Structures are given as C-alpha cells and as structure tokens.
Amino acid sequence: MITVQDLELRAGARLLMDEVSFRIDKGDKIGLVGRNGAGKTTLTRVLAGEGLPAGGKVTSSGEIGYLPQDPRTPDMEQLARDRILAARDLDKVITKLRAAEEDMASEDNAVRDKAMRRYDRLENEFLAGGGYAAEAEAAAISSNLALPERILNQPLKTLSGGQRRRVELARILFSGAQTMLLDEPTNHLDADSIAWLREFLKNHQGGLIVISHDTELLEATVNKVFHLDANRATIDQYNLGWKKYLAQRETDERARRRERANAEKKAGVLMDQANKMRAKATKAVAAQNMAKRAERLLAGLEDVRAQDKVAALRFPDPSPCGKTPLMAEGLSKSYGSLEIFTDVSLAIDRGSKVVILGLNGAGKTTLLRMLAGVAKPDTGEIIHGHGLKVGYYAQEHDTLDVTRTVLENMRASAGNMNDAEVRGILGSFLFSGDDVNKPAGVLSGGEKTRLALATIVASSANVLLLDEPTNNLDPASRAEILGALKNYSGAVVLVSHDEGAVEALDPERVVLLPDGDEDLWNPDYLDLITLA
C-alpha cells in the first residue's frame, strides 16, 4: 500500500533520517513515536504526498486519509456535514437532489418533468456512492466524535479549532481510505470519543500510521512500532504491540550499552598496548596493526541512544500590575441563531489561577480569544487593569506568523531584548543553529507549541491565557510545562482536557460555560476535565 525506499528527510540543513526503508501493508497498524522534532510530522506529510523527501522514493496505492495536526480547510463557508460527506463525493449529489426536489414541486409541467428525470439520475448516482446508508454512517461517526446535528449544520467558519479538527477526523474515518495517517487524532476529543476511536481503529482492516502521546490508544490499536531516533537519523522498527515494544526497546538498549562498554574496554586495552609499543621502532608496525584492530572493534557497534533533549521551560517573572489586571463584563457570542454563551462576567486578580470548563462547543476557546483581544464579543466588554500584559497560547497556534521564521516570530514578541537574549530563550526551547531560520509554517505541532510558548516567555506577561498547552507534546516536554505551571507566580486562565495540567495549576476557581457560573475549585471537578 505504501513502500518507502532509502528515504532521506531533512529540516533545513538538519538530517532527520537517512537511508530508511519500510512497507505499510494491509493490516499493519504502526505507532510512530519519537521526541518532538524527530521528524514524525515531516514523515507523515511525505507519505501523504504533501511533501517531498530530500532523497529516496515513496510509492503508494489506494486512497490515503491524512489528518495533520493543524488541518486547513479550503472552503470555510462549507457546512460541516458537507465537508464530511465530500470524502465520498456525496455532498454535491445531495445538494443537487434537494434542488431537484424543489423543482419537482413546480407548477410548470416542463420544469417538473425535467426535474423528475434529473432526480432519477441523481438518485442512482447517490445510491452508487452508498446512498442513505452512507449518510447514516457519516452521521454515526460524527455523533461518536461529539459532532451533533447543530454543529453539522453550521458553516466551518463558525466552529472552534477543536470542532473543525473533529470534522476533519470524521471525514477521514468516513472516507473508507485504505491507509490512514493520523497525527495526534485524540486532540480535542472527550473521553467517550477517545474510547470510541480506539475501537474504530482496532477494527480498521487497512493500513494505519498513528502519531499519539495517548499510550492507551497505542496499546489498544498498534501491532508495530516505528521509533524515530533523532540522534542517529534512523527508524528502529519493531514488529510488536505497544507493551512488548516498550519492554523490547529497553532490553535492546541495555544490550547495546553492555556491548559498547565491553568493546570500549577491549579497545582501550589494545590502544594502551599499542601506545607502549610505538616507543620501540622494531614494534611500530605491530603497534599500528593493534590500533587498527581497536578501531574496528568500535566501528561496527551501534551508537548507544543518546538521552533525548527536553525544553528547559520556565514561564516569565510577571511584570508588575494592579490588583485586577483583567476583567470581563456581560460577554455574549452567537453565530447566526446559534447562541454560544451569554452574560459571562469574570475578574482575573493578580496571581489567580482559573480553569474554564464546558462541553465541546460551549465556547471555551471563544472566551479565551476574547480575553486575549483577538475576537470581539457581541455584547459586553473586556476591561484592562493597570499594567496588564497578556501572554496568549492558542491551541491552533494562531499567534504564530507561519510566513516568518522562528527567529522573526521571537523578535516580534521580545520587546527590548537583544539578539543574544532572544537566541538564548530559543535555545532553551531546543531551537538552535539553522533551526531558528526555518519558517514557522514547516514546524511540527510539537515544535509550534514550543515556539508559541517561547514567545510567551519573552513577553514577561502577568496574565497567561493557555488553550490546551500540552497538546502535541512528548511526555518529557509535557512534564516541563506542568513544572513551569506549578512555579509561575502570575495569573493563569487555563482551558485543557489534560487532568495533569489542571492538577499542576492547582486552581482556585472554575468558570463553567455556557452559563458562566463561577465556583471555588474542588477535586470533584477533575471528573469533568476529560469529559469537557
């Protein structure tokens, strides 16, 4: 279904992988793992035909369904339902059928007769594409991904980033693609939807590559694991399920360390002897041969896996501000006749920690965008207190200019920082050398997350507005973010499906949408985190 031969991938001048070969056949369900920036997203883009390799060859057969971390929809005026049905070209047929039905009610005999003939032809085309059963299948998939009728009947432009991503996931699952390439498919899903997705992928009969930090998803679905080793620019392939892979990888690494330690010990003895023998002219040739033998002992060994680097993340010391740097009064938002929330008011005091909870579509992201000043309410106002400095992290990385480089994005947020200070912050977030000159648009989801957080660090903000800040991060980087949240002394307003992130924040208050009710935080609310 997909064959890869001698693949070479690069991110700028940095080599991601070299001379990598593998196949994805029917029934192969592969978990693609590796630290952020190792090349997982770049590889899936190339496999999907949306990027070109630096070398090697990729051939494929059959339809490929690709879910990137930041999907871009070409027509934002399209209804969500039509976007999903378009996966089997049913959207246009259904639109034409509805138009034919209207013409069939015409009092003009000619118009009515022509419409009836057109309807018969269109219905045959509709049935050939799966017909009413396919429409019902799309509705079932959508419902299981928390996309109810009211969402499906909305234009894509009115949906949140998380809702649009779920529409794209539904479209791919509905498409019947033989091979699916899914990059963090559980982002923005509630617990019930994640459980349903696990079963769907488990029963998928075609090929699958999934990138996910959801270990339960990997454990339930994959029968092979590809580990991208960024330090050796290669892929370690394991024909094992997730748990057996973890055990085998650790066993392999221990064996590799023992083998290298033994070889280094033997080589060290040989080199010591060679150095002693070099002092005597009569033994110079023997010494040279002994040194070569020591080199051969080391040359055939695989490198011991270097420890993956982790972003050394620390949120900024907040700038001085008044007692209540940010307030909102009487906020409401609607899209047409659809009311998202109404009459929401809140006050963010200096150093306070607040979590916003609500079901998908309740307006959590919309409220955060209003507080950040990037969206306007229909009614009400945002009030800036003395000394307010906002640091906004958008779940879709909207704060980044994808046409600018990493360094240019940082400079735009860094105020009076000099170039050395800017590069120092970028280095702590694992952007160094040529990486700082890459356009933000080519970064992986995890790299965009690190860059967006780095711009916040440069801003010395005293109110952080964080929308799903742990999405797309490997476990080590996620741990760094949670540690930074614990130690930050400024105010934080958090939206997250991640229980660990909420626990790390140790919030004082919770705001429940769409009603805007406030309550003191208590651990019982943790049960709502993954459901919301």
Summary of the structure (lengths in Angstrom):
residues: 532
radius of gyration: 27.6
end to end distance: 37.4
largest distance: 114.0
contacts: 1758
relative contact order: 0.12
helix: 45%
strand: 22%
